[in-house]
Amino acid sequence: MTDEERQRTMDFIVEQQAKLSVNHQKSDERIGRLERIVKLMVSAGRRTRRHVREMDERFEQRFARLIDALTTLAEGQAHTDRRLDALIDIVREGRNGKSQRL
């Protein structure tokens, strides 16, 4: 191998190492960007989970209040039904001639 061929070979090797170094640096930059993106995604996922959990808790509280209100309404309706039944009984007794006449 002549000196000129050796020099070309060394130049080629140095050039390839330089390209490899540049590619390695670009890869490191891309990996860094991807790591930042993943961290942002994880943070967004945590925020979303926390938000959904808070919404769930609010829904459960509202649902419990609704159940309480419906229970109160049903109890009131039952009381009203009993009073209405009593009134109907009084009216029926009056129509059947059981009321006192003056």
BALOBA-1460 file (C-alpha; in Angstrom, 3 decimals):
// residues 102
<rec num="1" residu="m" x="0.000" y="0.000" z="0.000"/>
<rec num="2" residu="t" x="1.426" y="3.359" z="-0.999"/>
<rec num="3" residu="d" x="1.556" y="6.426" z="1.198"/>
<rec num="4" residu="e" x="-1.177" y="8.007" z="-0.882"/>
<rec num="5" residu="e" x="-3.500" y="5.006" z="-0.417"/>
<rec num="6" residu="r" x="-2.801" y="4.966" z="3.314"/>
<rec num="7" residu="q" x="-3.584" y="8.678" z="3.499"/>
<rec num="8" residu="r" x="-6.872" y="8.199" z="1.606"/>
<rec num="9" residu="t" x="-7.790" y="5.320" z="3.888"/>
<rec num="10" residu="m" x="-7.046" y="7.394" z="7.003"/>
<rec num="11" residu="d" x="-8.973" y="10.347" z="5.576"/>
<rec num="12" residu="f" x="-11.894" y="8.023" z="4.859"/>
<rec num="13" residu="i" x="-11.777" y="6.635" z="8.418"/>
<rec num="14" residu="v" x="-11.596" y="10.120" z="9.949"/>
<rec num="15" residu="e" x="-14.484" y="11.282" z="7.744"/>
<rec num="16" residu="q" x="-16.600" y="8.279" z="8.749"/>
<rec num="17" residu="q" x="-15.857" y="8.865" z="12.428"/>
<rec num="18" residu="a" x="-16.870" y="12.507" z="12.068"/>
<rec num="19" residu="k" x="-20.141" y="11.487" z="10.399"/>
<rec num="20" residu="l" x="-20.714" y="8.891" z="13.098"/>
<rec num="21" residu="s" x="-20.077" y="11.498" z="15.783"/>
<rec num="22" residu="v" x="-22.552" y="13.936" z="14.186"/>
<rec num="23" residu="n" x="-25.171" y="11.173" z="13.863"/>
<rec num="24" residu="h" x="-24.597" y="10.172" z="17.476"/>
<rec num="25" residu="q" x="-25.089" y="13.795" z="18.610"/>
<rec num="26" residu="k" x="-28.304" y="14.078" z="16.575"/>
<rec num="27" residu="s" x="-29.537" y="10.818" z="18.097"/>
<rec num="28" residu="d" x="-28.809" y="12.133" z="21.586"/>
<rec num="29" residu="e" x="-30.779" y="15.292" z="20.807"/>
<rec num="30" residu="r" x="-33.719" y="13.258" z="19.487"/>
<rec num="31" residu="i" x="-33.670" y="11.016" z="22.546"/>
<rec num="32" residu="g" x="-33.623" y="14.109" z="24.751"/>
<rec num="33" residu="r" x="-36.665" y="15.520" z="22.941"/>
<rec num="34" residu="l" x="-38.460" y="12.183" z="23.199"/>
<rec num="35" residu="e" x="-37.712" y="12.031" z="26.921"/>
<rec num="36" residu="r" x="-39.196" y="15.514" z="27.388"/>
<rec num="37" residu="i" x="-42.272" y="14.511" z="25.373"/>
<rec num="38" residu="v" x="-42.735" y="11.353" z="27.463"/>
<rec num="39" residu="k" x="-42.452" y="13.391" z="30.676"/>
<rec num="40" residu="l" x="-45.092" y="15.804" z="29.374"/>
<rec num="41" residu="m" x="-47.357" y="12.901" z="28.460"/>
<rec num="42" residu="v" x="-46.937" y="11.346" z="31.903"/>
<rec num="43" residu="s" x="-47.735" y="14.680" z="33.556"/>
<rec num="44" residu="a" x="-50.804" y="15.094" z="31.348"/>
<rec num="45" residu="g" x="-51.927" y="11.560" z="32.214"/>
<rec num="46" residu="r" x="-51.556" y="12.266" z="35.939"/>
<rec num="47" residu="r" x="-53.489" y="15.517" z="35.640"/>
<rec num="48" residu="t" x="-56.229" y="13.750" z="33.708"/>
<rec num="49" residu="r" x="-56.465" y="10.942" z="36.264"/>
<rec num="50" residu="r" x="-56.648" y="13.461" z="39.109"/>
<rec num="51" residu="h" x="-59.316" y="15.459" z="37.246"/>
<rec num="52" residu="v" x="-61.376" y="12.327" z="36.542"/>
<rec num="53" residu="r" x="-61.056" y="11.243" z="40.181"/>
<rec num="54" residu="e" x="-62.267" y="14.665" z="41.351"/>
<rec num="55" residu="m" x="-65.168" y="14.549" z="38.895"/>
<rec num="56" residu="d" x="-66.050" y="11.064" z="40.154"/>
<rec num="57" residu="e" x="-66.065" y="12.282" z="43.745"/>
<rec num="58" residu="r" x="-68.282" y="15.248" z="42.858"/>
<rec num="59" residu="f" x="-70.619" y="12.931" z="40.936"/>
<rec num="60" residu="e" x="-70.826" y="10.550" z="43.895"/>
<rec num="61" residu="q" x="-71.638" y="13.449" z="46.237"/>
<rec num="62" residu="r" x="-74.323" y="14.796" z="43.905"/>
<rec num="63" residu="f" x="-75.745" y="11.316" z="43.403"/>
<rec num="64" residu="a" x="-75.906" y="10.785" z="47.183"/>
<rec num="65" residu="r" x="-77.744" y="14.119" z="47.576"/>
<rec num="66" residu="l" x="-80.138" y="13.099" z="44.800"/>
<rec num="67" residu="i" x="-80.830" y="9.777" z="46.505"/>
<rec num="68" residu="d" x="-81.491" y="11.617" z="49.783"/>
<rec num="69" residu="a" x="-83.855" y="14.018" z="48.033"/>
<rec num="70" residu="l" x="-85.698" y="11.167" z="46.307"/>
<rec num="71" residu="t" x="-85.970" y="9.298" z="49.600"/>
<rec num="72" residu="t" x="-87.411" y="12.395" z="51.282"/>
<rec num="73" residu="l" x="-89.801" y="12.871" z="48.369"/>
<rec num="74" residu="a" x="-90.916" y="9.239" z="48.515"/>
<rec num="75" residu="e" x="-91.492" y="9.485" z="52.268"/>
<rec num="76" residu="g" x="-93.512" y="12.648" z="51.768"/>
<rec num="77" residu="q" x="-95.504" y="10.982" z="49.013"/>
<rec num="78" residu="a" x="-96.246" y="8.010" z="51.283"/>
<rec num="79" residu="h" x="-97.485" y="10.385" z="53.984"/>
<rec num="80" residu="t" x="-99.628" y="12.217" z="51.430"/>
<rec num="81" residu="d" x="-100.998" y="8.885" z="50.166"/>
<rec num="82" residu="r" x="-102.027" y="7.888" z="53.702"/>
<rec num="83" residu="r" x="-103.774" y="11.213" z="54.277"/>
<rec num="84" residu="l" x="-105.502" y="10.994" z="50.896"/>
<rec num="85" residu="d" x="-106.641" y="7.453" z="51.680"/>
<rec num="86" residu="a" x="-108.070" y="8.703" z="54.977"/>
<rec num="87" residu="l" x="-109.898" y="11.537" z="53.192"/>
<rec num="88" residu="i" x="-111.285" y="9.116" z="50.618"/>
<rec num="89" residu="d" x="-112.524" y="6.888" z="53.437"/>
<rec num="90" residu="i" x="-114.267" y="9.870" z="55.073"/>
<rec num="91" residu="v" x="-115.922" y="10.863" z="51.793"/>
<rec num="92" residu="r" x="-117.067" y="7.295" z="51.149"/>
<rec num="93" residu="e" x="-118.542" y="7.056" z="54.600"/>
<rec num="94" residu="g" x="-120.436" y="10.301" z="53.969"/>
<rec num="95" residu="r" x="-121.866" y="9.018" z="50.673"/>
<rec num="96" residu="n" x="-122.951" y="5.760" z="52.167"/>
<rec num="97" residu="g" x="-125.254" y="7.597" z="54.544"/>
<rec num="98" residu="k" x="-123.148" y="7.108" z="57.570"/>
<rec num="99" residu="s" x="-122.741" y="10.799" z="58.187"/>
<rec num="100" residu="q" x="-124.971" y="12.464" z="60.774"/>
<rec num="101" residu="r" x="-127.724" y="14.668" z="59.474"/>
<rec num="102" residu="l" x="-128.973" y="17.693" z="61.306"/>
